[in-house]
């Protein structure tokens, strides 16, 4: 019954947070449903495309979710279920939700521009350039991490190329994921060119999802890991450049139904297991202040990541979602509500690993995602049952679909921010720039550079990339909180609610980076360092320096009312 109590209390607290705190934030900031959004005023059919709220909710939720709210809470479960539960709830309501909602709102008041542009308005152009460089470093880690994860999920040891009628789990996942892209393009065309309504198109889309799942369970796709990396690189390049309604918007929307279904199956399994005894929640309430992943502070707050707060969300809110928001009143459910649903998914992940906790801690699973799928499948039957195998396969599919979703959204974000880095204040697009800056600001150039770097690093399978991404991602959250607070303060709006989350996230993440740098220096001094350790040291040191400079300038703006050049 412990699992049922945990999920019920979590749902109640998250709903209260949404209704009470979310509504208070909207009132404090002056969300205005009558005000036209950038998606309406600046619609261009490529990036600025007003979307129905349900469709945008699907895009935003799928993009911010990825594998983060599954992997993070499961990895942090070694501290016990109570610390993870508290951070998912408190972090989601007062940290992550605040950042996501605040950055989305700030962006729609800045013509749908990125966090960097918000920083330029409140802290100056120098701070904007530094932040953009920092964000691009984080996005390189995002691309590299998810290229590695997705290629690993699709790749099969047999190698070769072709179709198979007796697919393994990876081959099935690969086939369904590729067919998902085709289905998304069809959905985008029929809704935006043939103007089919959202409801009938959604019904057709869900039927399409069922059909491609059936196809994938019977016919698999075989390719080598290198071939998958190349294909993924081509896909995310195209997805970054084509109009958002063709691929990104519909694919994310349709993908969201897999995530909703996954959460419903998980909730059903929790109740089934409680009353049938098919699985037992075995995570201790608290295991201690120090575990194999580090001390509670800062390790817990870095590891849980997207289940409570994630800087990557601010890039999505200000990079793609703000350009599709049709009404300011939708900012609360999409910005704040999506984060709280993700926190709920983090709690579900915690309960899932609790059903197989001994196996997880003994290293029986190859990844947290595998433990998640196994934990939920265990609630319905034994490992040899057909039900177990089917649920396990479908949940593994859902996780991989969302990893790919975060990957293509992240690449599109890198295109925006790479271009912004080379544009002057009065230049709206690369066409307004001159000379070398015009070439570097071209969408194809920035996309190609980021994709090539990300795919090369992802192809190296460096285990250090994911660990480094966690700290960098959370540090980005602290800077994003600071940026929105500075803008709200300059606009004469209440920003006091940002102070504690901002200072806490900066303290936790900078502490984590300092620990990383220290440990790598010790390894290098002892002659035990590999190339990956040098990479992690240099990357961590560079981000820490950039972050410290940004924090100093941000605090000058916030507390000394000084805007730097």
Steps between C-alpha positions, in 0.01 A plus 500: 500500500804728533508552124132600488544751782806651332326551165173628650675753725715611206199556274313697766798724577577562132138589423492741795828653380360551151172653614633718781863590426471491121198731504676736742802522269279580200334779698830641627651521153192630324423222252258660252274279280403803290859575397618361165784250517804490266357187333202710387675832427812356337373180336738397221398141430844371603578569867215729605192280458207534741398153619185370670571477875474119505751471216742745662459321832604179328803665338614672819442202731667252264798730451565574867440142614743292298659232717586743780205456742548123472878469527553771763265387778600136449871580533430715807287227663815369669446780756159353586152586376432794736777738376406434138129543573551829684727647233268400213205668676672808647731540204221459247266752661743768619809453279437326168145622447605854589787491251298347215198728543715809558728445203205428268322816614815712467559365150152582370558854625826503296364401159550130573877544536737286706625541856806670352286779358325538836842534663602761242196708591565494874874433542660623178648358179821369661301284741284385209804383300645317801167330571458395137846340501414323825165378362664372182747299709205346684322428171810323368476273803126453438557398138796276586321332790179427314675395177684243712179390677287476185764324288556256786127433522465437125825309445513120502813292546441308177583805293416494131216682331143405415171377639434199721177313568608390848606831654678553829397784729749741343396409146134550588572836662700612196223411255225666702708815555570538128134443415408760761684760294302404188174511696585847636563639151164364383327652804668837443396512134135403553452748786688796354448461127167318483372669819367183662385578856705408804250243634457286185872533420587388853272198474668408173841561656430272797377228265822551302705459820327168572565378146870587497545336840343181364729527196808554717419203722509278191756668272825646631765728350869405510784750465848539646561751779707724272226498237244595763713791619531630143126456438413671829731788409327543164156480661564759771658734243189482283268525803684816607454675167157405365184690606397398851155381387643236265687290750585635845154612607303192384765246602518636853122519525451140390789388720329651803225237474762232560610682814143546623432130435823407679398696810148352497640146475740577785223639725283197422791271583554668838143425603504149350819407684372642828192279499639188330846493657663455157776744598622669818646846551830441680698826495593610855370839608853634547833324450745765618665831418765343278465234230689376198392804297621753761369692799135601520603859428561559217458153343124460556414835344724442200395139441119533519529776238191518276275343764528824700685769304687513170673786321433333165131580556570873491660461157195314371257750656680793338617323184204313351196511730483880526489521119191275489296633794169632366382668823676620816246313713650174369838583656398368841378152397776455243791654692406427861266204451740301282771523764267368770396209279868428454546502877217248521685287245807525722297361791366220277860417403595489867219254571590291194860447610369427851340184364838368381729691735722209605557402138574863410755554776669170418560623145262261326368766263707663231338841548247683720256489208518120500435497876200730444350271235567191708355654816170590335480171306560310826183653643297309239669160494812287512794543263393197296145622439380647170358805681838575658683476168249718315494775764879494532543544123246782476647690793851470358361636173340797677827595670695487173236705317535777755877494487475560124243776558733688735779452248326661202365784715845559647649525152243758395581700813871490416418645156324799657771567756796449266354762264432743786866482598606677178220752460518862615223668697320643196527182289196270508631215278818394322380689192554828687862418587806553284816313403618211714229563758233450236648163406540384861148612592348298213266231642668218306851592620411507870296182474775313315772604746296401807384171349848396388655576840213333687498187281877458520494522880193277516672246278790480743261367768674697774335409829617833639269697271179407682644579844627834378166578336321464836703773670503727195126463454423593859743791490314623194183491711657726761609749233157490332332572834738794546430631149122496541527655847713783361253566218199497733679738736579742218138477383378595847342160571535282808810279468567412864375142450809436284765581760509179705472259202762698307756510783441135593541369144813709442652381828422133435624494142814706550586275794453197276723644228771588753491142631526370143799723422669398826448128439629522144809691609571227755463233230725688261757556773497129577547406135166314488314736268372405155414736213141521623616626839693783335190584297285511812756715687530759223126514435413526870759771564387704198135487602581586861697808395227617262235441766689695767537800267130486414404470867706808590338704224157365589535591866615849402183538297273352766635661812705800383265587211801514270462402134829395342593583141 
